[in-house]
Amino acid sequence: MRLFGFLICYGLIVLTTTHMILYLNYHALGYTWTTVFKFILNTIDFKIFLGSWIGLLIVFFYPSPSQSPSSKLFR
């Protein structure tokens, strides 16, 4: 289950980061950097990015059981 959580969070981080990098092209259209960064901070991509980072940290640092539940069947 932890592997599945890691893959989902990592995939969302990669996806939202590429979207936010693409948003930086708005500067080439004449917008100021502050306007571009305010726009990025207000998008749903940034919120998903933060949530995915929190999920990834939970997957890494939440203590896992020392034995898997299926190993009790073999005793």
Legacy VTK file of the C-alpha trace (Angstrom):
# vtk DataFile Version 3.0
C-alpha trace
ASCII
DATASET POLYDATA
POINTS 75 float
0.000 0.000 0.000
2.897 2.332 0.750
4.326 1.738 -2.709
0.980 2.613 -4.285
0.797 5.818 -2.218
4.344 6.722 -3.175
3.683 6.211 -6.885
0.485 8.272 -6.832
2.065 11.144 -4.887
5.219 11.122 -6.994
3.228 11.100 -10.226
1.095 14.026 -9.072
4.199 15.978 -8.065
5.765 15.464 -11.490
2.546 16.363 -13.308
1.822 19.529 -11.332
5.451 20.674 -11.433
5.477 20.504 -15.220
2.253 22.518 -15.331
3.732 25.160 -13.044
6.868 25.341 -15.199
4.671 25.881 -18.244
2.892 28.710 -16.409
6.249 30.512 -16.221
5.872 31.196 -19.955
3.317 33.866 -19.066
6.299 36.106 -18.309
7.190 35.995 -22.010
3.699 37.320 -22.776
4.413 40.492 -20.820
3.175 39.676 -17.311
5.395 40.608 -14.378
7.003 37.920 -12.251
4.875 38.825 -9.247
1.700 38.432 -11.298
2.874 35.076 -12.638
3.777 33.757 -9.173
0.491 34.986 -7.686
-1.320 33.174 -10.483
0.650 29.971 -9.858
-0.043 30.118 -6.120
-3.784 30.406 -6.780
-4.074 27.496 -9.228
-5.391 24.063 -8.293
-2.085 22.630 -9.544
-0.212 24.287 -6.693
-2.696 22.969 -4.140
-2.392 19.434 -5.528
1.400 19.876 -5.495
1.378 20.763 -1.792
-1.013 17.944 -0.937
1.128 15.462 -2.818
4.244 16.599 -0.977
2.474 16.168 2.341
1.302 12.716 1.248
4.811 11.782 0.165
6.250 12.887 3.507
3.633 10.811 5.315
4.502 7.774 3.202
8.196 8.191 4.015
8.061 9.074 7.697
4.943 7.317 9.012
6.143 4.234 10.867
5.357 0.991 9.133
4.682 -2.261 10.981
7.787 -4.337 11.618
6.023 -7.402 10.236
3.505 -7.559 7.476
0.062 -8.857 8.470
0.384 -11.762 6.037
3.525 -13.077 7.774
1.428 -14.158 10.795
-0.169 -16.875 8.676
3.085 -18.810 8.457
3.731 -19.144 12.187
LINES 1 76
75 0 1 2 3 4 5 6 7 8 9 10 11 12 13 14 15 16 17 18 19 20 21 22 23 24 25 26 27 28 29 30 31 32 33 34 35 36 37 38 39 40 41 42 43 44 45 46 47 48 49 50 51 52 53 54 55 56 57 58 59 60 61 62 63 64 65 66 67 68 69 70 71 72 73 74
